[in-house]
Amino acid sequence: MATALTTQAQEDAKPPTGQANAGAGEATSGGEYPEVSTFLQSIALDKYKDRFIENGIEDEETILELNDEHLDALKVPLGHKLKILKRIKLVRHDKGMSVPESRQG
């Protein structure tokens, strides 16, 4: 049974399909979408980068528009969703935004 748990832990630690061949430089520089990489790396959730990009979330402006329902649609687990939403709230506060730009009058 310990072997099964170890194997599952190893599988969980692997990057999502498509990231396994990413170069080390890409992981630190952010590659093609540096704002997405920087945001997700700041909360140790860069494994969601491909999922964000595939869904058109390609820059900080779009990230700051995300809400609970959007992250549900992306199938982000609850704990990770809470981390993302907390970071969004912090970045909005740092930028002096009370609500996303799309909802400002």
GUKOLNU-884222 format. One line per field, with one value per residue (C-alpha): z, x, y; residue in three letters. Coordinates in steps of 0.05 Angstrom, whole numbers, m for minus. Example, Ala and Ser with C-alpha at 12.3 -4.5 7.8 and 13.67 -1.06 7.14 Angstrom:
! residues 2
w = (156,143) .
u = (246,273) .
v = (m90,m21) .
code = (ALA,SER) .
END
This chain:
! residues 105
w = (0,15,m56,m84,m43,m65,m138,m131,m98,m155,m206,m170,m171,m247,m288,m330,m400,m445,m391,m383,m438,m418,m410,m344,m374,m394,m323,m294,m349,m359,m432,m478,m423,m369,m330,m323,m302,m252,m221,m214,m191,m136,m104,m125,m173,m239,m258,m280,m332,m391,m366,m361,m430,m463,m436,m460,m394,m421,m381,m313,m334,m350,m287,m245,m276,m250,m197,m161,m219,m270,m229,m221,m297,m301,m252,m202,m135,m76,m38,m100,m119,m52,m61,m130,m106,m46,m92,m140,m82,m60,m129,m139,m73,m90,m156,m120,m152,m111,m167,m234,m288,m330,m273,m260,m283) .
u = (0,58,83,15,15,86,68,7,48,98,41,11,79,86,70,6,13,49,94,139,186,187,258,283,291,218,196,234,223,149,157,104,57,101,44,7,71,90,21,15,87,76,27,63,7,43,17,m47,m12,m32,m104,m106,m76,m122,m181,m156,m130,m65,m49,m56,m115,m155,m132,m158,m227,m232,m282,m306,m350,m295,m248,m303,m309,m234,m243,m193,m198,m226,m160,m124,m183,m180,m106,m118,m176,m136,m78,m126,m155,m85,m63,m128,m116,m44,m69,m123,m179,m240,m273,m249,m239,m296,m345,m320,m366) .
v = (0,48,36,57,120,137,125,169,224,221,226,285,321,315,377,374,347,396,424,364,387,461,486,512,582,583,566,625,676,662,642,670,695,724,759,693,657,711,712,637,628,679,630,566,546,553,484,520,562,518,516,592,601,550,589,657,682,710,773,804,847,784,748,806,796,724,706,644,621,628,586,534,531,520,463,492,454,493,504,529,572,605,620,649,693,717,737,772,812,832,853,893,927,944,975,1014,974,958,918,891,943,913,930,1000,1055) .
code = (MET,ALA,THR,ALA,LEU,THR,THR,GLN,ALA,GLN,GLU,ASP,ALA,LYS,PRO,PRO,THR,GLY,GLN,ALA,ASN,ALA,GLY,ALA,GLY,GLU,ALA,THR,SER,GLY,GLY,GLU,TYR,PRO,GLU,VAL,SER,THR,PHE,LEU,GLN,SER,ILE,ALA,LEU,ASP,LYS,TYR,LYS,ASP,ARG,PHE,ILE,GLU,ASN,GLY,ILE,GLU,ASP,GLU,GLU,THR,ILE,LEU,GLU,LEU,ASN,ASP,GLU,HIS,LEU,ASP,ALA,LEU,LYS,VAL,PRO,LEU,GLY,HIS,LYS,LEU,LYS,ILE,LEU,LYS,ARG,ILE,LYS,LEU,VAL,ARG,HIS,ASP,LYS,GLY,MET,SER,VAL,PRO,GLU,SER,ARG,GLN,GLY) .
END
